[in-house]
Amino acid sequence: MGILLLSEQKKYGALANYSTSNKSALKQAAVLNSLGLKNHSMHLMLLDQSLKGVDPHAENLGLEIEARIATECLRNSFYFYREVLRIPKSTGTGSNRWRFDRFNIGLVFFMGMSIPYCCEVIRQAGKSTALYASIIENMNIATENTSFIFATHSRTQRDRGIQSLKDIYECLPPYLQFRGRTYGDKMVNTETFSVNAKHNNLVSFVGQSSEKMAKKMGRGLTAAFGYYDEIPFISNIHHSLEVAATTGAAAREEARLDGSPHGSCMATTAGFLDTEEGKYIHSLFNSSAVLNELMYDAENKEDLELKIAANSKGGAIRVYGSYNHRTLGKSDKWLVRTMQDSFVTDFEAPSSQADYFGIWSSGSSTSAIDPKYLVVVNGSKMTPLYTEVDPTKGYFTNWYIPERDIPRRMANAVMGLDTSEGGGNDDIAIVIRDITTGERIATSTTNSTNIYEYSEWLFDNWFYKYDKLKGIVERKSTGGGVLDFLIMQFLKAGRNPFLVLFNTLVHEADKKMLSTIESWRGSELAEMVNRYGKTFGYSTSGTGTYSRTNLYGTLPQCVKLTGSVVYDSKLIDQMSTLVVKNGRVDHSAKGHDDSVVADLLSFWFLTMGNNLETYGIKPGMILAKAELINTSGKKDLSPEEKFDDDRAKMIQDNLRAKISSFMGLLENSTEDLEKVRLELHIGGLERMLIYRETDQDLYSLAAFKEKLDKKNRKDGALNMGSRGMHLSDVAEFNASSGYAEPELGIGIGLD
């Protein structure tokens, strides 16, 4: 189970095996490297170097080699998946190699670290198969004398799951089959699964029709390992889990104290918020720390848990990952084809949005955002291009722009800040919005924190570091205290807070008063802060100009103008679950809207704020390059829509420039992983490009690589060095997988 962390790899002398024949493993190493991870090759690690190039399925390996392979599997989980595991083909005979993606890498990592892993994955992306594979690894390789639970929504799905476990098991090499000569569960049994030689047993459960029966089932959920498939669709699962939280605690604590492997995974497609089960699971997922792959760079388990607790609600040690087709390396064409193959005709139906777009909805009748726009909003979801982690506090900041562009872009940005108590059900949420494009360029959510400590970090890490940044803070709950601290820090720094933080004094001032405010300095400024300190912030309470109702009144325009550039997973999820209650927009029951409030504050400030020149914001720059979403399907465009069409042309021209730039970098690159990363970038950009006749092959990755090969042929075939992966192999893999670089978020075409 070990060598997941860099410190463990160094301790035990593990080395990355770049010569593996599992191409998906090499691909994901390049993807993780492009995200800035130091631990980007953890799934390529090999302890026993004598196994390099050895096929675990080869005949006549000999007892010594078989023993070495068994030992490597026990000590190195990723070796089992990369080299040993085979998945039966869905049709015909034979099996396929395990194909890594970011979802199942997270599954192996967090199960190996005994951290509960909640994940929402689109349909047809291998979610259930990954659960079955994890069960096989942990039951057949990693544990002894251990109990397992598998729960799903129906007997049919349960039967299919148990049979899949047996089919995957049968694909293992005979010397790694530890069930014994007589299976304890018989091959016809579809309710249990056992590995006799290891004394491991799995019991399955399905949804119960009554609360009483569900609670009874919950008392049986006491195993060290729990796997839950399609959990929001398991009838009365909320009653079962409430009981299991108590009855299963002893088993988990015993495993933790013994240092024994244990863990749980809840995997599902998006559920529905108009069911009690859906509301409960959605709340559970969203109270977890949103998965950030920089967690893989933790120094040790204590460091990992610190980072998770600092970014979850109530300090929960639990992680939530949300995966759409792009983050799994699939193209928009793949998604459309998959939906068509599944006979999906209405992309806006709640079931389609849940299954294929990851939208937790309550049905279009109560949704606060039109389903057409929700598809575009969810289509913008992307992986942060850079993640900043505070080394002492564990706060995460997700950046959706390249690290090198941060100083320049932050000179033209506004922060929306939703405050809370910072230690319970609500996050303190930050959204940084580009003033000109409306893009969300950074987000940060924090819970369970000391407000003074957080305020200090807020000033030092944001307003001091980026001195042109403007902000609007919700003056509610702890907001008043946060504002007071920021104001005092501005005074100490000799800066006028009235020109940085939204305040009603500037908002309602006439020209003469504005001139007076801008002139305040020194002791006079301190005196004015004492007099007008309560004017800072947006109250979001009561009625009138600064009410919550007015703030949410900007939601439709916010979505239409900037819905295609939301990017952030947590913000998108909260926007998707907004509902209309008694004519009022609100989050769903057990849901949250702290990130939405932060986002709307920044939008309200730019679109409804008065006297923005006083803050140094030029009116002509406000959302000047925002991309209006057009879902009308009209061919005759209005002047406003035509203007948007011109912006689309500008975007296409920008794509061509980026492709040319990356091609230049690829031509001169000598680093193996860098080459693959650049190809991912170019491939994703090319998929977004609308080709013109004049383009010819100028922006074709395949044509460019062919030209590059010819140029270098005199020096020998260009290859990927020690990993044994030729560039043509990468191209073949790109083509077969339909890979689109996840950072390039564009919506499914609705126009």
Secondary structure, 3 states (H helix, E strand, C coil): CCCCCHHHHHHHCCEECCCCCCHHHHHHHHHHHHCCCCCCCHHHEECCHHHCCCCCCCCCCCHHHHHHHHHHHHHCHHHHHHHHCEEECCCCCCEEECCCCHHHHHHHHHHHCCCCEEEEECCCCCHHHHHHHHHHHHHHHHCCCCEEEEEECCHHHHHHHHHHHHHHHHCCCHHHCCCCCCCCCCCCCCCEEEEHHHCEEEEEEECCCCHHHHHHHHCCCCCCEEEEECHHHCCCHHHHHHHHHHHCHHHHHHHHHHCCCCEEEEEECCCECCCHHHHHHHHHHHCCEECCHHHHHCCCHHHHHHHHHHCCHHHCCCEEEEECCCCCCCCHHHHHHHHHHCCCCCCCCHHHHHHHHCCCECCCCCECCCHHHHHHHHHCCCCCCEEEECCCCCCEEEECCCHHHHHHHHCCEEEEEECCCCCCCCCEEEEEEECCCCCEEEEEEECCCCHHHHHHHHHHHHHHCCCCCEEEEECCCCHHHHHHHHHHHHHHCCCCHHHCECEHHHHCCCHHHHHHHHHCCHHHHHHHHHHHHHHECECCCCCCCCCHHHHHCCHHHHHHHHHHHCCCHHHHHHHHCEEEECCEEEECCCCCCHHHHHHHHHHHHHHHCCCHHHHCCCHHHCCCCCCCCCCCCCCCCCHHHHHHHHHHHHHHHHHHHHHHHHHHHHHHCCCHHHHHHHHHHHHHHHHHCCCCHHHCCCCCHHHHHHHHHHHHHHHCCCCCHHHCCCHHHHHHHHHHHCCCCCCCCCCCCCC
